[in-house]
Amino acid sequence: MVAFGSLLAPLLILLRVGDLNAWRIASVAAAVPAFIFALTYPRRRAATVSTAVPKEVWFDVSAVFLAGAIKPGEISLAHQGVLFLDELPEFDPRVLDSLRQPLENGEVAVSRANHRVTYPARFMLIAAMNPCRCGHAFEPGYSCRRAPVDRCTSDYQARISGPLMDRIDLRIEVPAVTASDLILPPPAEGSAEVAARVARARDIQLARYTAAGLPQIRTNAEAPAALLEEIAQPDAQGAKLLRDAAETMRLSARGYHRVLRVARTFADLDGTEKVGRLHLAEALSYRALAEDVRRAA
């Protein structure tokens, strides 16, 4: 049983997002006997207890709880936020593959006995993993005790299925931090500058889709494929690069559109209207590592 107070911080964060569905999800997850008691008290009492939650959400959620509906899980609680999975291959492969559909359409359907509930689940997935179980693969002078290093890494990384990998847009290999790295001067562009640049890009995307008559779409990640091909149409050099890369890397239709989304976002970060060859090259570079991993598996 989850106490209401334990979800106070997430609720405050969701309030800033301004998504009514996010309120409903957090409220369903926090449904405890206090919610039931609020229904038996006078109306003013319910309003007092539920100050942090919109009234229509409060009563809807209480009714759902009384009906014995299914509570949302972590991916729904991360709606309009970030879901971080550390040590990704250590999760059950069936659990990881259950992320595929929510990553595709932003919803998750949960069925239990005679109940079936669909929750919104549009989140940003961030995951971290070691190259192998011990985490020392490819380090200079290291010799794996379990098997040849290539076999050890491929066996470990094969726990992540190809279809799930195909839904992950950016993959970066991060080398171990050395002592000399720690004494380097700070980067020229700090977090505040990066945040401002991201905010400008999001404003560009919101204005684009509002002008197209789709105000419910706020980012490139939510754009339908047909519209994406129109707004992310590359120039001649970019189109040739994308065509060649699609054949070389054997991109699926999903992978093709995801490359376009990332390239369109890079162009927005640069403040340019047209998607160029450099934007596509950078977007493709972030998929190259994953393609190598998939082929090795």
One Martini backbone bead per residue (centre of mass of N, CA, C, O) as a GRO file, in nm:
protein
  297
    1MET     BB    1   0.097   0.035   0.022
    2VAL     BB    2   0.043   0.378  -0.064
    3ALA     BB    3   0.121   0.679   0.033
    4PHE     BB    4   0.045   0.998  -0.041
    5GLY     BB    5   0.310   1.141   0.055
    6SER     BB    6   0.508   0.974  -0.137
    7LEU     BB    7   0.370   1.146  -0.402
    8LEU     BB    8   0.419   1.455  -0.383
    9ALA     BB    9   0.659   1.515  -0.570
   10PRO     BB   10   0.546   1.399  -0.836
   11LEU     BB   11   0.296   1.584  -0.838
   12LEU     BB   12   0.450   1.850  -0.863
   13ILE     BB   13   0.585   1.782  -1.129
   14LEU     BB   14   0.323   1.728  -1.294
   15LEU     BB   15   0.206   2.012  -1.269
   16ARG     BB   16   0.417   2.145  -1.458
   17VAL     BB   17   0.328   1.985  -1.710
   18GLY     BB   18  -0.004   1.980  -1.744
   19ASP     BB   19  -0.115   1.674  -1.727
   20LEU     BB   20  -0.402   1.510  -1.666
   21ASN     BB   21  -0.308   1.215  -1.700
   22ALA     BB   22  -0.081   1.232  -1.491
   23TRP     BB   23  -0.265   1.278  -1.255
   24ARG     BB   24  -0.431   1.019  -1.273
   25ILE     BB   25  -0.203   0.818  -1.238
   26ALA     BB   26  -0.095   0.913  -0.961
   27SER     BB   27  -0.370   0.877  -0.817
   28VAL     BB   28  -0.410   0.577  -0.860
   29ALA     BB   29  -0.142   0.490  -0.720
   30ALA     BB   30  -0.247   0.649  -0.441
   31ALA     BB   31  -0.474   0.461  -0.373
   32VAL     BB   32  -0.636   0.483  -0.060
   33PRO     BB   33  -0.842   0.495   0.206
   34ALA     BB   34  -0.854   0.809   0.200
   35PHE     BB   35  -1.019   0.818  -0.062
   36ILE     BB   36  -1.273   0.681   0.049
   37PHE     BB   37  -1.332   0.874   0.283
   38ALA     BB   38  -1.387   1.124   0.103
   39LEU     BB   39  -1.671   1.018   0.005
   40THR     BB   40  -1.812   1.033   0.308
   41TYR     BB   41  -1.764   1.314   0.314
   42PRO     BB   42  -1.801   1.612   0.276
   43ARG     BB   43  -1.724   1.808   0.012
   44ARG     BB   44  -1.526   1.997   0.164
   45ARG     BB   45  -1.337   1.772   0.258
   46ALA     BB   46  -1.239   1.677  -0.018
   47ALA     BB   47  -1.121   1.954  -0.098
   48THR     BB   48  -0.910   1.960   0.130
   49VAL     BB   49  -0.755   1.695   0.077
   50SER     BB   50  -0.745   1.765  -0.259
   51THR     BB   51  -0.570   2.021  -0.326
   52ALA     BB   52  -0.343   1.881  -0.530
   53VAL     BB   53  -0.612   1.783  -0.683
   54PRO     BB   54  -0.821   1.766  -0.913
   55LYS     BB   55  -1.151   1.702  -0.879
   56GLU     BB   56  -1.204   1.509  -1.124
   57VAL     BB   57  -0.977   1.316  -1.039
   58TRP     BB   58  -1.057   1.227  -0.759
   59PHE     BB   59  -1.331   1.083  -0.824
   60ASP     BB   60  -1.236   0.897  -1.049
   61VAL     BB   61  -1.021   0.749  -0.882
   62SER     BB   62  -1.203   0.638  -0.658
   63ALA     BB   63  -1.380   0.467  -0.843
   64VAL     BB   64  -1.155   0.290  -0.952
   65PHE     BB   65  -1.071   0.172  -0.682
   66LEU     BB   66  -1.347   0.043  -0.604
   67ALA     BB   67  -1.349  -0.143  -0.873
   68GLY     BB   68  -1.056  -0.281  -0.894
   69ALA     BB   69  -0.845  -0.167  -1.057
   70ILE     BB   70  -0.558  -0.122  -1.226
   71LYS     BB   71  -0.252  -0.030  -1.162
   72PRO     BB   72  -0.001   0.156  -1.235
   73GLY     BB   73   0.314   0.164  -1.352
   74GLU     BB   74   0.618   0.288  -1.425
   75ILE     BB   75   0.553   0.386  -1.721
   76SER     BB   76   0.307   0.561  -1.631
   77LEU     BB   77   0.453   0.733  -1.413
   78ALA     BB   78   0.647   0.841  -1.666
   79HIS     BB   79   0.460   1.027  -1.787
   80GLN     BB   80   0.614   1.296  -1.922
   81GLY     BB   81   0.900   1.156  -1.872
   82VAL     BB   82   1.142   0.950  -1.705
   83LEU     BB   83   1.296   0.628  -1.780
   84PHE     BB   84   1.528   0.450  -1.577
   85LEU     BB   85   1.764   0.187  -1.675
   86ASP     BB   86   1.972  -0.011  -1.503
   87GLU     BB   87   2.116  -0.268  -1.616
   88LEU     BB   88   1.948  -0.380  -1.864
   89PRO     BB   89   2.020  -0.700  -1.901
   90GLU     BB   90   1.906  -0.779  -1.602
   91PHE     BB   91   1.649  -0.791  -1.718
   92ASP     BB   92   1.385  -0.932  -1.820
   93PRO     BB   93   1.315  -0.987  -2.145
   94ARG     BB   94   1.004  -0.963  -2.114
   95VAL     BB   95   1.006  -0.683  -1.989
   96LEU     BB   96   1.151  -0.535  -2.217
   97ASP     BB   97   0.941  -0.613  -2.447
   98SER     BB   98   0.701  -0.452  -2.306
   99LEU     BB   99   0.815  -0.165  -2.422
  100ARG     BB  100   0.753  -0.152  -2.726
  101GLN     BB  101   0.462  -0.038  -2.747
  102PRO     BB  102   0.490   0.223  -2.575
  103LEU     BB  103   0.717   0.341  -2.760
  104GLU     BB  104   0.524   0.360  -3.012
  105ASN     BB  105   0.217   0.479  -2.879
  106GLY     BB  106   0.197   0.576  -2.562
  107GLU     BB  107   0.081   0.291  -2.452
  108VAL     BB  108  -0.084   0.075  -2.200
  109ALA     BB  109  -0.198  -0.260  -2.166
  110VAL     BB  110  -0.391  -0.408  -1.898
  111SER     BB  111  -0.441  -0.755  -1.798
  112ARG     BB  112  -0.686  -0.883  -1.551
  113ALA     BB  113  -0.888  -1.102  -1.594
  114ASN     BB  114  -1.178  -0.883  -1.607
  115HIS     BB  115  -0.952  -0.667  -1.679
  116ARG     BB  116  -0.906  -0.357  -1.882
  117VAL     BB  117  -0.632  -0.125  -1.914
  118THR     BB  118  -0.553   0.209  -2.037
  119TYR     BB  119  -0.244   0.380  -2.038
  120PRO     BB  120  -0.048   0.632  -2.042
  121ALA     BB  121   0.310   0.609  -2.203
  122ARG     BB  122   0.491   0.887  -2.249
  123PHE     BB  123   0.836   0.835  -2.262
  124MET     BB  124   1.174   0.855  -2.162
  125LEU     BB  125   1.426   0.637  -2.247
  126ILE     BB  126   1.684   0.539  -2.013
  127ALA     BB  127   1.993   0.356  -2.049
  128ALA     BB  128   2.221   0.120  -1.886
  129MET     BB  129   2.541  -0.052  -1.965
  130ASN     BB  130   2.742  -0.310  -1.994
  131PRO     BB  131   2.927  -0.503  -2.213
  132CYS     BB  132   2.934  -0.693  -1.959
  133ARG     BB  133   2.905  -0.846  -1.661
  134CYS     BB  134   3.185  -0.726  -1.543
  135GLY     BB  135   3.274  -0.449  -1.720
  136HIS     BB  136   3.586  -0.510  -1.876
  137ALA     BB  137   3.554  -0.490  -2.159
  138PHE     BB  138   3.819  -0.363  -2.359
  139GLU     BB  139   4.031  -0.347  -2.161
  140PRO     BB  140   4.345  -0.301  -2.105
  141GLY     BB  141   4.469  -0.623  -2.019
  142TYR     BB  142   4.207  -0.783  -2.037
  143SER     BB  143   4.084  -1.113  -1.925
  144CYS     BB  144   3.847  -1.329  -1.973
  145ARG     BB  145   3.717  -1.606  -1.779
  146ARG     BB  146   3.461  -1.716  -1.940
  147ALA     BB  147   3.549  -1.597  -2.231
  148PRO     BB  148   3.566  -1.469  -2.502
  149VAL     BB  149   3.499  -1.143  -2.535
  150ASP     BB  150   3.301  -1.158  -2.774
  151ARG     BB  151   3.117  -1.373  -2.649
  152CYS     BB  152   3.049  -1.234  -2.384
  153THR     BB  153   2.914  -0.979  -2.506
  154SER     BB  154   2.704  -1.115  -2.690
  155ASP     BB  155   2.552  -1.273  -2.469
  156TYR     BB  156   2.471  -1.024  -2.300
  157GLN     BB  157   2.341  -0.842  -2.537
  158ALA     BB  158   2.119  -1.059  -2.628
  159ARG     BB  159   1.900  -0.975  -2.410
  160ILE     BB  160   1.855  -0.764  -2.630
  161SER     BB  161   1.641  -0.704  -2.855
  162GLY     BB  162   1.606  -0.592  -3.171
  163PRO     BB  163   1.328  -0.438  -3.146
  164LEU     BB  164   1.423  -0.263  -2.907
  165MET     BB  165   1.670  -0.135  -3.039
  166ASP     BB  166   1.503   0.000  -3.274
  167ARG     BB  167   1.370   0.209  -3.043
  168ILE     BB  168   1.660   0.327  -3.009
  169ASP     BB  169   1.817   0.624  -3.104
  170LEU     BB  170   2.053   0.656  -2.877
  171ARG     BB  171   2.401   0.549  -2.887
  172ILE     BB  172   2.659   0.536  -2.629
  173GLU     BB  173   3.000   0.510  -2.577
  174VAL     BB  174   3.147   0.491  -2.248
  175PRO     BB  175   3.425   0.547  -2.109
  176ALA     BB  176   3.635   0.536  -1.874
  177VAL     BB  177   3.727   0.721  -1.607
  178THR     BB  178   3.996   0.918  -1.550
  179ALA     BB  179   4.208   1.111  -1.374
  180SER     BB  180   4.263   1.313  -1.610
  181ASP     BB  181   3.962   1.387  -1.658
  182LEU     BB  182   3.913   1.538  -1.376
  183ILE     BB  183   4.128   1.791  -1.458
  184LEU     BB  184   3.964   1.910  -1.657
  185PRO     BB  185   3.812   2.148  -1.794
  186PRO     BB  186   3.534   2.284  -1.840
  187PRO     BB  187   3.298   2.324  -2.045
  188ALA     BB  188   3.187   2.576  -2.243
  189GLU     BB  189   2.908   2.428  -2.224
  190GLY     BB  190   2.659   2.437  -2.015
  191SER     BB  191   2.361   2.346  -1.882
  192ALA     BB  192   2.213   2.616  -1.930
  193GLU     BB  193   2.270   2.637  -2.233
  194VAL     BB  194   2.141   2.369  -2.315
  195ALA     BB  195   1.857   2.423  -2.204
  196ALA     BB  196   1.800   2.668  -2.386
  197ARG     BB  197   1.829   2.516  -2.657
  198VAL     BB  198   1.605   2.310  -2.605
  199ALA     BB  199   1.373   2.512  -2.561
  200ARG     BB  200   1.383   2.632  -2.845
  201ALA     BB  201   1.327   2.367  -2.998
  202ARG     BB  202   1.048   2.316  -2.868
  203ASP     BB  203   0.917   2.574  -2.970
  204ILE     BB  204   0.944   2.508  -3.267
  205GLN     BB  205   0.774   2.249  -3.263
  206LEU     BB  206   0.511   2.363  -3.149
  207ALA     BB  207   0.468   2.571  -3.376
  208ARG     BB  208   0.457   2.373  -3.614
  209TYR     BB  209   0.206   2.197  -3.516
  210THR     BB  210   0.009   2.428  -3.476
  211ALA     BB  211   0.017   2.525  -3.777
  212ALA     BB  212  -0.086   2.221  -3.868
  213GLY     BB  213  -0.330   2.149  -3.659
  214LEU     BB  214  -0.140   2.004  -3.401
  215PRO     BB  215  -0.143   2.080  -3.071
  216GLN     BB  216  -0.096   1.786  -2.939
  217ILE     BB  217   0.179   1.825  -3.066
  218ARG     BB  218   0.521   1.890  -2.931
  219THR     BB  219   0.703   1.674  -3.079
  220ASN     BB  220   0.878   1.472  -3.294
  221ALA     BB  221   0.806   1.199  -3.148
  222GLU     BB  222   0.476   1.242  -3.216
  223ALA     BB  223   0.494   1.227  -3.509
  224PRO     BB  224   0.376   1.126  -3.784
  225ALA     BB  225   0.506   0.981  -4.060
  226ALA     BB  226   0.380   1.157  -4.283
  227LEU     BB  227   0.468   1.430  -4.158
  228LEU     BB  228   0.769   1.375  -4.126
  229GLU     BB  229   0.841   1.353  -4.434
  230GLU     BB  230   0.778   1.660  -4.474
  231ILE     BB  231   0.951   1.811  -4.234
  232ALA     BB  232   1.221   1.598  -4.298
  233GLN     BB  233   1.318   1.679  -4.570
  234PRO     BB  234   1.590   1.641  -4.740
  235ASP     BB  235   1.839   1.705  -4.911
  236ALA     BB  236   2.015   1.574  -5.161
  237GLN     BB  237   2.257   1.473  -4.990
  238GLY     BB  238   2.088   1.351  -4.760
  239ALA     BB  239   1.925   1.147  -4.930
  240LYS     BB  240   2.169   0.981  -5.023
  241LEU     BB  241   2.273   0.902  -4.746
  242LEU     BB  242   2.015   0.760  -4.648
  243ARG     BB  243   1.998   0.549  -4.872
  244ASP     BB  244   2.274   0.414  -4.823
  245ALA     BB  245   2.236   0.353  -4.517
  246ALA     BB  246   1.983   0.174  -4.540
  247GLU     BB  247   2.140  -0.053  -4.691
  248THR     BB  248   2.389  -0.097  -4.508
  249MET     BB  249   2.214  -0.106  -4.220
  250ARG     BB  250   1.930  -0.219  -4.254
  251LEU     BB  251   1.682  -0.048  -4.229
  252SER     BB  252   1.399  -0.004  -4.104
  253ALA     BB  253   1.115   0.168  -4.108
  254ARG     BB  254   1.152   0.262  -3.819
  255GLY     BB  255   1.448   0.353  -3.841
  256TYR     BB  256   1.407   0.563  -4.059
  257HIS     BB  257   1.214   0.751  -3.894
  258ARG     BB  258   1.407   0.791  -3.652
  259VAL     BB  259   1.624   0.938  -3.806
  260LEU     BB  260   1.446   1.176  -3.890
  261ARG     BB  261   1.379   1.277  -3.607
  262VAL     BB  262   1.666   1.338  -3.516
  263ALA     BB  263   1.744   1.526  -3.749
  264ARG     BB  264   1.520   1.735  -3.698
  265THR     BB  265   1.626   1.805  -3.413
  266PHE     BB  266   1.903   1.907  -3.497
  267ALA     BB  267   1.793   2.137  -3.670
  268ASP     BB  268   1.648   2.279  -3.434
  269LEU     BB  269   1.906   2.330  -3.267
  270ASP     BB  270   2.028   2.506  -3.515
  271GLY     BB  271   1.786   2.673  -3.657
  272THR     BB  272   1.689   2.500  -3.907
  273GLU     BB  273   1.470   2.414  -4.166
  274LYS     BB  274   1.671   2.219  -4.298
  275VAL     BB  275   1.769   1.899  -4.364
  276GLY     BB  276   2.089   1.784  -4.350
  277ARG     BB  277   2.363   1.591  -4.383
  278LEU     BB  278   2.474   1.635  -4.092
  279HIS     BB  279   2.219   1.548  -3.941
  280LEU     BB  280   2.210   1.258  -4.058
  281ALA     BB  281   2.494   1.166  -3.976
  282GLU     BB  282   2.448   1.193  -3.673
  283ALA     BB  283   2.202   1.008  -3.648
  284LEU     BB  284   2.345   0.753  -3.763
  285SER     BB  285   2.580   0.732  -3.553
  286TYR     BB  286   2.375   0.645  -3.313
  287ARG     BB  287   2.314   0.353  -3.466
  288ALA     BB  288   2.576   0.192  -3.523
  289LEU     BB  289   2.627   0.046  -3.257
  290ALA     BB  290   2.359  -0.115  -3.250
  291GLU     BB  291   2.402  -0.269  -3.512
  292ASP     BB  292   2.656  -0.419  -3.418
  293VAL     BB  293   2.520  -0.563  -3.180
  294ARG     BB  294   2.301  -0.714  -3.337
  295ARG     BB  295   2.493  -0.875  -3.525
  296ALA     BB  296   2.653  -1.014  -3.292
  297ALA     BB  297   2.386  -1.156  -3.174
   0.00000   0.00000   0.00000
